[in-house]
Structure formats: structure tokens, C-alpha cells
Amino acid sequence: MNIQIEPHTLQRAEERGTNIEEIQIVLEQGTEIPARGNRKAKAKVFTFKKERLGRYYEQKRVEVIYVEENDAIITVTVYVFYGEWKD
């Protein structure tokens, strides 16, 4: 399936601390999570082990919201949460 990453998603990715590579990994390997309306979503936890905005975080969770149209995945936005998640 073709992945189309919208400019809005890339802008939010930069602001929130992720990138195009991680977005693609989430879409290809992430776990499906609930989303509103006709949207779909996937999430994946990445090792982070860095500071962000003055605080240290072990991990970050990247959630990509998207829609499927024809044979394409079209991103809507991306959210990034920092913390620690257990398997």
C-alpha cells in the first residue's frame, strides 16, 4: 500500500519530536489503536533516552492518525508522548 505523508503531519512531527522515518515505521510495524470517525491509528514505542524540553525520557510513543483511500494510506497528523511504557 502506498503511504502519503501530508505536509501537516510533517510539520507536527517536527514540532513534536519525530520524523518521517519513524512515521513510516509506525505505519508499517505499529499496533492499531482506536481512532475517531473514519480515521485509523497506529502507535509504536521507541527508545529515546534523551532530554526533551529540559526533562529526561526513556521512551517516546509515536501515534499516527491516518485514513485509507483506494490503495493509499494518507496521514492526518502525528502525536508524540514521552515517558516509559511497559511491554
C-alpha atoms as one frame of an Amber mdcrd trajectory, in Angstrom:
protein
   0.000   0.000   0.000   1.242   3.475  -0.888   1.983   5.818   2.054   1.288
   9.516   1.542   2.619  11.704   4.364   0.855  15.046   4.304   2.693  18.376
   4.914   0.594  18.982   8.060   1.834  15.683   9.501   5.474  16.593   8.765
   5.031  19.996  10.410   3.551  18.420  13.548   6.265  15.747  13.516   8.980
  18.392  13.662   7.211  20.320  16.437   6.547  17.177  18.497   9.879  15.406
  18.134   9.572  12.711  15.484  10.425  12.375  11.793   9.360  10.830   8.515
  11.310   7.622   9.148   9.574   6.965  12.469   6.187   7.752  10.923   6.813
   5.137   8.240   7.935   2.583  10.846   4.749   3.193  12.868   2.571   2.716
   9.792   4.399  -0.464   8.773   5.030  -2.071  12.182   2.849  -0.272  14.731
  -0.057  -1.617  16.717  -3.562  -0.497  15.773  -5.212   1.767  18.339  -8.709
   3.332  18.443  -9.411   6.459  16.395 -12.492   8.610  15.889 -14.741   8.611
  12.859 -13.487   7.025   9.671  -9.889   7.506  10.753  -7.466   4.811  11.789
  -4.422   4.995  14.038  -1.276   3.070  14.867   1.234   3.518  17.662   4.747
   2.363  18.436   7.087   2.943  21.380  10.671   3.918  20.557  13.714   4.026
  22.806  14.548   7.684  23.415  16.999   8.033  26.357  17.430  11.778  25.888
  16.264  15.093  27.212  13.359  16.948  25.674  12.402  20.406  26.863  14.627
  20.044  29.921  13.416  16.603  31.069  14.946  13.171  30.513  12.765  10.433
  28.992  13.467   6.733  28.484  10.969   6.286  25.662   8.627   8.064  23.322
   5.351   6.801  21.883   4.542   7.907  18.360   0.891   7.728  17.246  -0.015
   8.283  13.604  -3.598   9.112  12.632  -4.494   8.267   9.031  -7.208   7.384
   6.531  -7.201   4.726   3.842  -8.354   5.785   0.389  -8.169   3.411  -2.569
  -4.723   1.806  -2.270  -3.185   4.594  -0.191  -2.590   5.437   3.442  -2.900
   9.210   3.872  -1.680  10.669   7.148  -3.799  13.167   9.052  -1.491  14.030
  11.959   1.029  12.600  14.399   1.215  12.742  18.193   4.278  12.082  20.346
   4.190  11.260  24.058   7.245  10.993  26.271   7.632   8.694  29.262   8.101
   4.990  29.899   5.852   2.143  28.774   5.911  -1.481  29.875   5.557  -4.301
  27.348
